[in-house]
Amino acid sequence: GICDIGQGCNISIREGAIMEISDNLSISGASKINVYDFLKLGKNVFVSWNVQIHDTDYHYFIKDDKIFPRNRKIEIGDNIWIGHDVTISKGAVVPSNCIVASNSLINSKYNESEGGLLIAGIPAKVIRYNVQPINNYNMDAKIDTFIRKYQKDFEEGIQFSVFD
């Protein structure tokens, strides 16, 4: 499979930690990934620039006389777009077929049965359901040609069947 890591990326994997990647991973420039325990990146994951992924907050902490872990696994499913300037922190789970909006903080688990989410905000929340990234460059080119030809604002979307 393809793995494309952009200029200025920093990937640090601590001894004994695991970073599991699948086919077709693309990480744009200036992104930082620190793996202290476990990070899984599914297939067709596209990470924009200046994204931070850390499965640790580097320190233990105490609350109500309990010590909490500094590391927790991160799992990112298949067919994911992650916008620029996103932070994904320990314990995060992003199910397959999701889009993470730019400038978001992903710091929790999202329901696996709810794939097709648009997740956005600080902290991120689900803002749309039944969305999915288009990870097909031929389809992308067809859509781009159509939009250029008709020169319209397609804020309300275009019927997908137009491109079959």
C-alpha positions, 0 to 999 in steps of 0.5 A: 500500500501507499504511505505518503509522509509530508515534509516537516512531519515528526513521528515518534514511537516510544520503545515498546509502543505500536503504531499500526498503519494500513494501506493508503495513508497520507499525512501532510506537512508539519504534523506531529505524531507521538506514540507512547502506547498504541495508535491504529490508523486504518486504510484510506486515512488522509491527514491534513497539515499541522495535525497533532496525534498524541496517545499520551499527555506525558504525565500521570495525575491524581484526582480524588485520591486516584492515579489516572493513566498518562497513555490510552490507545487511539484508534482511527478507522478506515476512510477518514479525512482529518482537517488541518490543525486538528488535535487527537488526544489519548483514548480517542476513537474515530469510527470508519467513514468519518470527516474531522473538521479543521481546528477540532479537538478529538478527545473521546470515543465516537460510537462505532455504529455511527460511521459516516460522521462529521465531527467538529469543534473544541471539544469535537461533537457530531454535527452531521450524520451519514456523510463520508469522504470521497477517496476516489480521485477519478470521482473527484475529477468528475465532480470538479469538471461538473462544478467548473462547467456549471459555475454554480454554488452547490452548498445544498449538494449535488445528487450523487447519481449525476456522476454514475 
